[in-house]
Amino acid sequence: MKIDLNLLNEVTAFIWAEADMLDHYEHAEWLKLWNETGVYIIPIDPALTDYENNLNYAYDNHHMRQLRVNRLDNGEAISTSPKANTVRSVSRVRIVKDDGDEIILRCAQNLREFRKESLKHYTADVTFHLIRDAEQGFKINRKIINLVNSTDTLAGISYIL
């Protein structure tokens, strides 16, 4: 198996930057990372792949991502007070497919949330579908967050996974 280390470094830098934006509530910049038709998905059951016909924690197109960001930034959601401090680590990046138009990669994400004197931990397998963009390198066309502990209910999170 031949690995394109330049591409691996590029996509890794991209998803690390995305994680940093989310941890620092840079939502406007995060939204710019997305392709207009991109979809942000957090399935309830990580074994299912028919996201369109099953219940998900999130299935956000462009409009829904913007609404989610507005709720988080404007404090309209009860879960945003107080805001959580988050630190996420992204590792084990592997390019699964590169057909010249789309790059599919998988990685591991460990997220720590500290809010209301409580520390929570979420671990996920994350799949990114990236398309090449002449201006910024890549755009997210699809991001699927398969929580390892998906049977635990996600409730009241004040951030974007």
Phi, psi and omega in degrees: 000120179266130181251128175277096185295327178296314178295316178302316178296320180295312182290326177295316177299321180297311183286333173294318178297319178299316179297318179297318177302316181293319179294336181252018175054038176268065187293322180298318178291323178298317180299329180290344179285347189266143168289145182306324182264008183294155181230132178258120189232131169233097181287150174287317179251107183293349178280341181273145178238356177270076187294328183292333185246016178228160180286136180231155170295321177214141171213082192254120169275189182306310182298315182291325175299316179298316178297319179299315179296317179301316179297318181291317184284328183270355180073017181289335180272135179302326183291353183270001181234116352282160177293146178277148168267128181234148171223124180241144175245133178244128183214181176053050181282129180221126175281121182267326183207140171215103181258013181094330178257318184231142176244126175251128178225152175242148176207170176256141176231129171244122183241131174250131178242130173240118182205136178053046177061023180232139179250125178241157182227129176236128177245138183214149163269126183243134175245126176251137168248110182251144171244150180287140180229126184298328185276316185238009176097302182216158169228146178279123177261334178199137174227121183242121182251104179264100180292133177293322180257047185292343178286339172285131183290131171279116180220134172066033177278141185250035182201175177262129178292000000 
